[in-house]
Amino acid sequence: MWSTFAEVCGTASASLIGLLFVAVSIRIDLIAPSQELRNRAAQTLSLFGTVLIVAILIAVPAQPVRALGAELTALAMLTSGLTIVLDRRAKVFESAHAIARALELLAPTKIVSVTLLVSGALLVFGVRDGLYVLIAPVLVALTGGVASAWLFLTKITTEQNPPNAEHQDDSDGGRLSRGLHPIR
């Protein structure tokens, strides 16, 4: 039963890692100069990577439940540490891109780390229902990662937050400030 879950999660996360690479590659000219956007992309990659590792750990044949719990607990701590570092690095230089704040709010890294830790701890203590708890961090990571990848692909534009938005020229009806460029 759980092997099918592992296959689906592994396939989905590997595919989404590919999507993220495509999205970042398409927008590399805008992402590369921004330390914040690069670190937000790395956070999204860590979400997908976490799901891929979870799938691999579940797929290990004849693995004791407590061993899986210990591995998931270690993964939760590693994921948490990595996302804290990436978040701090992203905040060193605030990006001028309006999308950077949305990416920060959208990344469910804390939820994924905590629920993964809870699942691992339950399994360490021999509670097999900890596997059902594992569904939450996987779904949250995939959903948050997809939303972030979508924003990287569609919403990063050359338009940046103006230093003084209150005095912005609105002669275009606000289209340019929302990243909507006129058709030429």
C-alpha positions in Angstrom: 0.0 0.0 0.0 2.7 2.5 0.9 4.9 1.5 -2.0 2.3 3.0 -4.4 2.3 6.2 -2.3 6.1 6.3 -2.6 6.0 5.8 -6.3 3.4 8.5 -6.9 5.2 11.0 -4.6 8.6 10.2 -6.1 7.4 10.6 -9.7 5.5 13.8 -8.9 8.5 15.4 -7.0 11.0 14.4 -9.7 8.8 15.8 -12.4 8.3 19.0 -10.4 12.0 19.4 -9.9 12.3 19.4 -13.7 9.5 22.0 -13.9 11.4 24.2 -11.4 14.6 23.9 -13.4 12.7 24.9 -16.6 11.0 27.9 -14.8 14.2 29.2 -13.3 16.1 28.7 -16.7 13.5 30.7 -18.5 13.8 33.5 -16.0 17.5 33.2 -15.3 18.3 36.7 -16.4 16.0 38.0 -13.6 16.6 35.4 -11.0 20.4 35.2 -11.2 21.1 38.8 -10.1 18.8 38.6 -7.1 20.1 36.7 -4.0 16.6 36.6 -2.6 15.1 35.0 -5.7 17.9 32.5 -6.0 17.4 31.4 -2.3 13.6 31.2 -2.8 14.2 29.0 -5.8 16.5 26.8 -3.6 13.8 26.6 -1.0 11.3 25.4 -3.6 13.9 22.8 -4.7 14.3 21.7 -1.1 10.5 21.1 -0.8 10.5 18.9 -3.9 13.7 17.2 -2.8 12.3 16.5 0.6 9.3 14.7 -1.0 11.6 12.7 -3.3 13.7 11.6 -0.3 10.6 10.7 1.7 9.5 8.5 -1.3 12.8 6.8 -1.5 12.8 6.1 2.3 9.3 4.7 2.2 10.2 2.5 -0.8 13.1 0.7 1.1 11.9 -2.9 1.2 11.3 -4.6 4.6 12.5 -1.6 6.6 11.4 -1.5 10.2 8.9 1.2 11.1 11.2 2.6 13.8 14.1 2.9 11.4 11.9 4.8 8.9 10.9 7.1 11.8 14.5 7.8 12.7 15.3 8.6 9.0 12.2 10.9 8.7 13.2 12.6 11.9 16.7 13.2 10.7 15.3 14.4 7.3 13.0 16.8 9.1 15.9 18.3 11.1 18.0 18.6 8.0 15.2 20.2 6.0 14.5 22.6 8.8 18.1 23.7 9.1 18.5 24.1 5.3 15.4 26.2 4.9 16.4 28.4 7.9 19.7 29.1 6.2 18.1 29.7 2.8 15.5 32.0 4.4 18.2 34.1 6.2 20.3 34.3 3.1 17.3 35.5 1.1 16.6 38.2 3.6 20.1 39.7 3.6 19.4 41.7 0.5 15.7 42.6 -0.1 14.8 42.0 -3.7 13.2 44.8 -5.7 10.9 42.2 -7.3 7.4 42.3 -6.0 7.1 38.5 -6.3 9.8 37.9 -3.7 7.5 38.6 -0.8 4.8 36.3 -2.2 7.4 33.6 -2.6 8.4 34.1 1.1 4.9 33.8 2.3 4.0 30.9 0.0 6.9 28.6 1.0 5.4 26.2 3.6 8.9 25.1 4.8 8.0 25.3 8.5 4.8 23.3 8.1 6.6 20.6 6.1 9.5 20.4 8.7 7.2 20.2 11.7 4.7 17.7 10.3 7.6 15.6 9.0 9.1 15.6 12.4 5.8 14.6 14.0 5.5 11.7 11.6 9.0 10.6 12.2 8.6 10.8 16.0 5.4 8.7 15.9 7.1 6.1 13.9 10.2 6.0 16.2 7.8 5.3 19.1 6.2 2.4 17.1 3.0 4.2 16.1 2.3 3.0 12.6 -0.3 5.7 12.1 2.6 8.1 11.8 2.7 7.0 8.1 -0.7 8.7 7.7 0.6 11.9 9.3 3.3 11.8 6.5 0.7 12.5 3.9 0.4 16.1 5.2 4.0 17.3 4.7 4.1 15.6 1.3 0.9 17.3 0.1 1.9 20.7 1.6 5.4 20.5 0.1 4.1 19.6 -3.4 1.3 22.2 -3.3 3.6 25.0 -2.0 6.3 24.0 -4.4 4.0 24.0 -7.4 2.7 27.4 -6.5 6.2 28.8 -6.1 7.3 27.3 -9.4 4.3 28.8 -11.1 5.2 32.2 -9.7 8.7 31.8 -11.0 7.4 30.9 -14.4 4.7 33.4 -14.8 5.0 36.4 -12.5 8.6 37.5 -12.4 8.9 40.4 -14.8 11.4 43.1 -15.4 9.1 45.4 -13.5 10.4 46.0 -10.0 8.9 47.6 -6.9 9.3 51.4 -7.3 11.1 53.0 -4.4 8.1 55.2 -3.7 4.9 53.5 -4.9 2.6 56.2 -3.7 3.9 58.6 -6.3 3.8 56.1 -9.1 2.5 57.3 -12.5 -0.8 55.4 -13.1 -1.4 56.7 -16.6 -1.5 53.0 -17.9 -4.3 52.1 -15.5 -2.0 50.2 -13.3 -1.2 47.5 -15.9 2.6 47.9 -15.8 2.7 48.0 -12.0 0.9 44.7 -11.9 3.3 43.2 -14.4 0.8 43.3 -17.3 2.6 44.6 -20.3 0.8 46.0 -23.3 0.8 43.8 -26.4 3.1 45.2 -29.0 
